[in-house]
Amino acid sequence: MDKIIQTENLSKNFKKVRAVNSISISIGKGEIYGFLGLNGAGKTTTIRMLLGMIRPTSGAAYLNGKRVSAGNPELWENVGNLVEIPYSYPDLTVYENLDIIRRLRFIKDRNTVNEIIEKLGLYPYYNIIAKNLSLGNAQRLGLAKALIHNPQILILDEPANGLDPAGIVEIREMLQDLAINKGVTIFISSHILGEVSRFATRIGIIHEGELILESGVSEMEKLRKKSLNVRTHNLDGTKALLENKGYNPIKAEGGFLQIQNTEAILNPENIASFLVNSGLPPDLLVVEEEDLESFFLRVISIKGGVI
């Protein structure tokens, strides 16, 4: 696998505070890497080091095999980025902002600006002054700047910030298309696991500056807790019966029993038959899977986070 984005023991200290602690990641061509963490976890600091905006205290970052440093300006020719607030020239229009970026990128074709405006749904705001844009449309303008030169690497910090649900879906589909059909490598930070997991190929979770979990999305599904929830008219009697069978049910707050035994989860019909034959037919029998946000919070809690 070609390593398009790579870090080796990347760390950053701000005086006595270690914001990022020895992070090593490797991202291949056409991957969408979701970089997740709470606010203040170290996401933006990592991105700033990837983009050469700040210098790491130790370790190194590489793009296309070249070390990120102030002495490698050619690195940015194939990189698009959106970091935190997408700053613009506030008194210039959407078109004028993008035309300046076109010229800074030495793009000769002036129609490039119209093409990216259309792609990002900014035509209704063509002549609107940037400072008068809503947060969501300012974010679209920031994404347009990142994409105008058709980069092969995209590094995006919370790109869905301020977008409405329809806008989030549009951006998601666009990023998927870029990765799948054009081989663009995408590094995207967020604090919303549920949204990013819909299109990322791999997930990394950062907490208090440390990469505490890295997993493919399909593998992550296997890490989520599952349980078989059971309720009958005699909960205590049912609990005793199931304990005798070795299922170790737990009383849940909702007035039902929770079984985390794999055999029971995979074969709930066996539990149903057993209880019916024991005179305790269930009025609730459902397999429940931990939702993604609960999984995320559980992971950071296990690693010392506070919920």
N, C-alpha and C positions, 0 to 999 in steps of 0.2 A: 504493500500500500504506500503510495506517495504521501509523504508527510507535508501537507500544505501549511498547516498551522501547528507549531510545536513550542512547548515551554519545557525547560529543564530546571527544576528546583527554584522556580521563580518566587522571589520574596521581596517584600517592600516594608520598610519601617518608616514611621513618621515619629521622630524622636524616640520615645520609649514604647510606642504602640506598634505592634506588628500587624499591619493591615492584611498582608498576604504572606502565607507561610509555606514555602517550599512546594509550590504547585507544579506538577508535571503532567502535561496532557499532550496528546498527539491526534491530529484530525486529518483525515484523508480527503482526497479530491471528491467533490460532490456530496460530502457529508453535511448534515445540518446538526450542529452540536448545541444543545440547549444547556446553558450555564445558569444554574438556579441557586437562589439564596435570598434570605431576608434582606431588607434594606440595611446597609452597613456591614454586610457579610464579606465584602471585598471584591464584588463583581466589577464595579466601575474602575477600581484601582488596577485590577488585572487587565482590563481592556485598555486602559491608558498606557500600561507597560507594553502591551501587544502593538499599540500604535505609535510607540516611541514618544508619547507625550510626557511621560515621566520615566526616570531611569530606575531600574530595579536596584535594591540594596545588594542583592546577590542573585545568582542564577541568570538565565538568559531566555529570550524569546526569539523564535525564527518564523519567517514567512517565506514560503517557497524555498526553504533550505538556507536562506540568508539571514544572518543575525540582525535583529532590529537594533538600530543605533542611529544617532544623528548623522553619521557619515555615510548612510546608505539611502539617499533620497529617492533613488530609482525604485525602491521597494513599493512606493505608494502609487505607482503608475497603474497597477492592477488591483488596488485595494479601494473599496468603498466603505465608509464608516458613518455611523450615527451614534454620538455619545451624549447621554443625558439630554439637556435642552438643545434642540437643533437651532443654534443661533443663525440669524440671517441679517442682511442689511435692512434695518427696520423701516427705513423711509423709502425703500425701493419696492416695486411690484414683484409678484411671483415670477413673472417672465424675466424681469431685469435681474433678479437674484440668480436665476438659473443661467442666464446668458453670461453673467460674470463667471460663474463656475465653468461654463463651456470654454470660455477664453483662457481661464487659468489652467484648464486641462488640455489646452492646445487642440481643441476639437474644431476642425474647419467647417463642418456642416452645420449651418445655423438651424436647420430643421430638427436637429437633435433635441433642441429645447422643446419644441412643440410635441415631439414624440414622447418625451418623458412626462410632460404635463398631461398628455392624454392617458398615458399608462398609469399614472398615480391619481387620476380623477380630479385634476386641479383646473380644468378648463373654466369652470364657473368663477374661479378666483384669479384668472389670468392677469387682470389689471388691478387686483387688490393689493394694497400696501401691506407688506409682511407683518407689521406691528398690529394690524387690524384682523389678522387671522385668528380663528379659534385655536385652542391647543392641538386638537386633532388635525386640523389642516396645516398648522405649523409643523407637525410631525410628518405629514405627507410631503411637505416641502423639503424637510430634512432628508427623507428617504429618496426623494427625487435627486437631490445633490449627491447622495451616496451612489446612485445607480446610473447617473447620466453618462458615464464613460464605459459602461458595460464591464465592470470589474470581475475578475475571477475569484476574488476573495471579498466577502462581506462581513464586517464586524459591527454588530448592532447592539446597542445598549437600550433595553426596554423599548423596542420599536412600536409596540402596541399602545404606548402611553397616550391617553387622550382620545384614542379612536373609539368610535361606537362599534357595537357588535358586527354590523355589516362590514365596516372598515377593517376590523380584525380578520374577518374571513377573507376579504380581498387580499390583504397583505400575506396571510398564510398561504393562499393558493399561488400567489406570485412567487413567493420564496421557494415553494415546492417545485414550481415550474423551472425556476432558475437552477436549482440543484439537480433535478432529474434530467432535464432536457439540455441544459447548457453546462453542466459540470461545475457550477459555482459552489465553492466551499463557504459555508455560512456558520459563523459563531454568533450566537444570539443569547443575550442575558435576559433574565426575567425573574420575577418572584412568583409567577403563576404557573405551577407545574401542570395543571389541567390543560391549559391552552398550549403550552410548548410541546407537551407529549403528543399532541395530535399530529405534529408534522416533523418533529426532530427524529433523527435516526439514533442519536445517543444523548444521554443526559449525564451531566456532572453537577453534583450538589456541593456548594461551598458554604461553610458556616464558620464564623469567627476566623476567617482567613485561611481555613484549611479545606482541602478537597476531601469530603468525608464519604462520598459515594460516587462511583462512576459506573454506568450500566447502559447497555442497549435497551431500547424501549421495551422490546419483547421480553428481555430478561427481567426488567424492572417489574413487569406484570406479575412474574412469579414470586416476587418479594412482598407483594401486597397481601395482607392478612385476609383470610377467608374464614367464615364460620357458618355453621348450620344453626339457625334459630328455630327453637321448638317451644310451643306453648300448648298446654292441655288444661282441663278444668282442675287438675290436682298437680300443681307444680312440684311440691315437695315429694309426692309419691313418684312422679316421673323422674325427678332428679335421682332418687334412690335406685330406681330400676336401671337407669342409664349408667350410674356409677357401678352397679353390679356387673354390667356388661363391659366395663373398662373404658367408657367414653369420657369420663371426667367433665361433666357439664358444669357451667358456671351460671349463677343467677345474674341476669342483666337488669339494668335499671328499668327497662320497658316492660317488666313483668313476664319475661320469657327466659328460656334456658339457651345458653350459647355453647355450642360444641365446636371445638377446633380440631377434632380428630379427622385426619385426611380421608380415611375410609368412609366416615359418615358424610363428609362433604361431597365426596364423589358418588356416593350411593345413598341419597336421602330416602329413597323408596324402602330400603331395608329398615331404617329407623321407623318409618311410617308403619310398616307391617308389624314390626315388633311391638310398637305401642298399641296398635289396634288389637292385636292378639292378647295384649296384657290388660285390655279393658280401659285404656287411656288414649283414645283417638285424638290426634293433634288437631287443633283448630288454627294453628300456625305452623308452617314448615317451609322455610325459605333459606336458600343459600345467599349469604350477604358477603360482598367483597368490599374491603376498605377503599374508600374513595381516595383519589390522588392527593388531595390537599391533606387529608388525615395521614396518609403515608409519608408525605413530605415533613409534616410536623413531628411525626413519630421518629423519623430518621434523625432529624436535628436534635430531638430531645435525647435520644439514645447516646448521641455523641456529645452530650453535655449542654445542649441548649436549654433555654427556659421557656416554657409555654405558659 
